[in-house]
Amino acid sequence: MDGRLLHVFDMDGTLLRNTSAALEIAARLDCLDELRSLEAEFAAGVIDTRGFAAALYGLWRELTPAVVAETFDAAPWIGGLAEVLADIRGRGDRAVVVTMSPDFFATRLRGLGVDDVVASAFPPPPFRSAPDPAGILVPEDKVTAVDRLRTALGLDRDSCVAYGDSGSDVPLFSVLRHTVAVNASPALRALAGAGYEGDDLRAAYALGRELRARTRANGHGRAVHRLTR
């Protein structure tokens, strides 16, 4: 391989600090209580991502493109995001966001310098139809999406660095060697090659690059020891 890297970022809880696109939109539409009830059902396994998406369609009937734009611009993005994306592009590497959140929100990250966005397919707001369940991502789809992108770029899995925070990132972290848990759950931290707590993506990104450098220097296998910052 030619040394290029594909940096794969989760959005909710990772790039969006301590929150999600759904929570931010619900706060704007004054339906936080209903959204939190849906999240509790999802966490309990009562509904899956497709059921969650269908419920959002009913909950967000007043959503407009203007509200989406305002919510995106006001969201608490992790510090250093613009600088990290600029550095990735300057090195000739690629940045992709893979998220189960709605595409009408996540694709706005392209305007910040993300090269590719893979997200759940929703109809554009204001909604005129329900989302097609086939277009709603599940955690395992993150692996499929990354494999498709890296193959198109001529890269192998060892040329990928993933950054995530929760259970939806477990499938991807399970197949990649270079993984950074960012303000993550204990389960994901235990699985990751490196861990970061804080509000500066530049530090997490440095850990990811260091993991890649160490595994290249030491040959096959995971990094010699887990990195934490």
C-alpha positions in Angstrom: 0.0 0.0 0.0 1.1 3.6 -0.6 1.0 4.9 3.0 -2.3 6.8 2.7 -4.7 6.5 5.6 -8.5 6.4 5.8 -9.6 8.1 9.0 -13.1 6.9 10.0 -15.1 9.0 12.5 -18.3 8.2 14.3 -20.5 11.3 14.7 -22.8 11.1 17.7 -20.9 11.2 20.9 -17.6 11.4 19.1 -17.5 14.4 16.9 -20.7 15.7 18.6 -19.5 16.0 22.2 -21.8 14.3 24.7 -24.8 14.5 22.4 -26.3 13.3 19.2 -27.9 14.8 16.1 -31.3 13.4 17.3 -30.9 15.1 20.7 -29.9 18.4 19.2 -32.8 18.4 16.8 -35.3 17.3 19.4 -34.2 20.2 21.6 -34.9 22.6 18.8 -38.3 21.1 18.2 -39.1 20.9 21.9 -39.6 17.2 21.9 -36.7 16.1 24.1 -38.9 14.0 26.5 -40.3 12.0 23.6 -36.8 11.5 22.1 -35.4 10.3 25.4 -38.2 7.8 25.7 -37.3 6.5 22.2 -33.6 6.2 23.2 -34.6 4.3 26.3 -36.6 1.8 24.2 -33.6 1.5 21.8 -31.2 0.9 24.7 -33.5 -1.8 26.1 -33.8 -3.5 22.8 -37.5 -2.8 22.4 -36.8 -1.1 19.0 -33.9 -1.3 16.6 -32.4 1.5 14.4 -35.1 1.0 11.8 -37.9 1.4 14.4 -36.1 4.4 15.9 -36.0 6.0 12.4 -39.7 5.4 11.8 -40.5 7.0 15.2 -38.4 10.0 14.3 -40.5 10.5 11.1 -43.6 10.8 13.2 -41.9 13.0 15.9 -40.2 15.5 13.5 -43.0 16.4 11.1 -42.3 20.1 11.7 -38.6 19.8 10.8 -37.4 22.1 8.1 -34.1 22.6 6.3 -33.6 25.9 8.1 -34.0 24.1 11.5 -31.5 21.5 10.4 -29.0 24.1 9.4 -29.4 26.1 12.6 -29.1 22.9 14.7 -26.0 21.8 12.9 -24.3 25.2 13.2 -25.1 25.5 16.9 -24.2 21.9 17.8 -21.3 21.3 20.3 -18.7 19.9 17.9 -15.5 18.6 19.5 -12.6 21.0 19.6 -10.0 20.8 16.9 -12.3 19.3 14.3 -11.5 21.7 11.5 -7.7 21.5 12.2 -7.8 17.7 12.1 -9.7 17.6 8.9 -7.4 20.1 7.3 -4.3 18.0 8.4 -5.8 14.9 7.0 -6.5 16.5 3.6 -3.0 18.2 3.6 -1.4 14.8 4.0 -3.3 13.3 1.1 -5.3 11.1 3.4 -9.1 10.7 3.5 -11.7 11.5 6.2 -15.0 9.7 6.4 -17.9 9.9 8.8 -20.0 6.7 9.2 -23.1 7.3 11.4 -26.5 5.8 11.9 -27.9 9.3 12.2 -29.9 10.9 9.4 -28.1 11.8 6.2 -29.7 15.3 6.0 -27.8 16.3 9.1 -24.5 14.3 8.7 -23.8 15.2 5.1 -23.4 18.8 6.2 -20.0 17.7 7.5 -18.7 17.8 4.0 -18.8 21.5 4.3 -16.3 21.2 7.2 -13.8 19.1 5.2 -15.1 15.5 5.5 -14.5 13.7 2.2 -17.2 11.1 2.5 -20.3 10.6 4.7 -22.2 7.4 5.1 -25.4 7.8 7.1 -29.0 6.6 7.3 -31.1 7.6 4.3 -34.0 9.8 5.2 -36.4 11.8 3.0 -35.4 15.4 3.0 -37.3 17.6 5.5 -40.0 18.6 5.6 -41.0 15.0 5.5 -43.5 13.9 2.9 -42.8 10.2 3.3 -41.4 7.8 5.9 -37.8 6.6 5.6 -37.2 3.3 3.7 -36.1 0.8 6.4 -33.6 -0.6 3.9 -31.7 2.7 4.0 -31.4 2.8 7.8 -28.0 1.7 9.0 -27.2 -0.8 11.7 -23.9 -1.1 13.5 -22.6 -3.9 11.3 -23.1 -1.6 8.2 -20.1 0.4 9.5 -17.8 -2.4 8.6 -19.4 -2.8 5.1 -19.2 0.9 4.4 -15.5 1.2 5.4 -14.6 -1.9 3.4 -16.3 -0.5 0.4 -14.6 2.9 0.7 -11.1 1.6 1.4 -11.4 -0.9 -1.5 -12.3 1.9 -3.8 -9.2 3.8 -2.6 -6.9 0.8 -2.9 -6.3 0.5 0.8 -6.4 -2.4 3.2 -7.8 -2.5 6.7 -4.4 -1.7 8.2 -4.6 1.6 6.4 -7.7 2.6 8.4 -7.9 4.4 11.7 -11.3 4.5 13.5 -12.6 6.8 16.2 -15.8 6.1 18.1 -17.5 6.2 21.5 -20.2 3.5 21.9 -21.7 0.2 21.2 -22.5 1.1 17.6 -18.7 1.2 17.0 -18.0 -2.3 18.3 -18.3 -4.2 15.0 -15.8 -1.8 13.3 -13.4 -1.8 16.3 -13.5 -5.6 16.2 -12.1 -5.8 12.7 -9.6 -2.9 12.7 -6.3 -2.7 14.5 -6.0 1.0 14.7 -8.9 2.3 16.9 -9.3 5.2 19.2 -12.0 5.4 21.9 -13.0 9.0 22.3 -14.9 9.8 25.5 -16.2 6.3 25.2 -18.1 3.7 27.0 -16.0 1.2 29.2 -16.7 -1.6 26.8 -15.4 0.3 23.8 -12.4 1.6 25.7 -11.5 -2.0 26.5 -11.6 -3.0 22.9 -9.8 0.0 21.5 -6.1 0.3 20.7 -6.0 3.8 22.3 -8.2 5.9 24.5 -8.8 9.7 24.8 -10.9 11.7 27.2 -11.4 15.4 26.6 -12.4 18.1 24.1 -9.6 18.2 21.6 -9.9 15.9 18.5 -6.2 16.8 17.7 -5.1 14.7 20.6 -7.2 11.7 19.7 -6.1 12.0 16.1 -2.4 12.0 17.2 -3.1 8.8 19.1 -4.5 7.2 15.9 -1.6 8.2 13.8 0.8 6.9 16.6 -1.0 3.6 16.6 -0.6 3.3 12.9 3.1 4.2 13.1 3.8 1.7 15.9 2.2 -1.2 14.1 4.1 -0.4 10.9 7.3 -0.3 12.8 6.6 -3.5 14.8 5.2 -5.5 11.9 2.0 -7.5 12.2 -0.2 -7.5 15.3 -1.7 -4.8 17.5 0.3 -1.9 19.0 2.8 -3.0 21.7 0.7 -1.4 24.4 -2.5 0.5 24.7 -2.2 4.3 24.3 -4.1 6.7 26.6 -4.2 10.4 26.7 
